């Protein structure tokens, strides 16, 4: 058996083992339930708004009133995915942490690594198999989520998605898988480095709480424009030029707040996903070139973090032999 075949064999085992793990399945079904519910509710609301507009338009036409100059409200079906993105960035990250922990813990707890190493296979190949198997699993989860929500939007929301919108959903799905893989790598890294498996899991969740919940929440709370539904500036009907003048007065405050948010990978993922899906109104009608140029920092942070933590977890798995023996 060549090296690639060995890696795929380990990947297949990782994939099937995760699907048999009750802890993983509980978090997975919980995630799918929350996302499914949020999309269904949002789709019904979307359908209701469209129906209200069409009903009002029909009554105006029946009364003989002129409707040629009546502006049609803008409905953006991809904005229905807001709840799904928020659940993925929170619950999805937990799912990835659990996978990273279980992938290493079963080797440490059962001392199976030493047995595997008696065969002609390297530590690096073992890790690559684990990484591939779990990466495929996270891709599968993300794929199921985004295919499912696309169907819900079309069936329940009765919104016919265009090819361009499907492509934006596909790009968001790719970045979601990469985002989740970062948390898998962090958890696998800590589970490899720390002698105590419970300590590794605790530290992983402390990181999750800090960078997924606390820092993004602080950033949103300190943003004055988030204190009023729809945005403070929009509620005041303030022109863009006046908005910029006000923001200049608080430039140091805004830089500090933004710098704090920049430390959170979750916030980078959210900003990029919200831009791609047009959840943030600023990006509706904008080209993908514009979005990726404007949100280049977010896409680079996510990509570089996945490479950094993936490489670090691989290096730790290959080099930390003593901790494995003592674990």
Secondary structure as UniProt FT lines:
FT   HELIX           3..20
FT   HELIX           22..62
FT   TURN            63..64
FT   TURN            68..69
FT   HELIX           77..81
FT   HELIX           82..87
FT   HELIX           88..92
FT   HELIX           93..110
FT   HELIX           112..116
FT   TURN            117..118
FT   HELIX           123..155
FT   HELIX           163..193
FT   HELIX           197..208
FT   HELIX           209..214
FT   HELIX           215..222
FT   HELIX           224..226
FT   TURN            229..230
FT   HELIX           232..235
FT   TURN            236..237
FT   HELIX           240..249
FT   HELIX           251..262
FT   HELIX           265..276
FT   TURN            277..278
FT   HELIX           281..283
FT   TURN            284..285
FT   HELIX           288..294
FT   HELIX           296..319
FT   HELIX           321..326
//
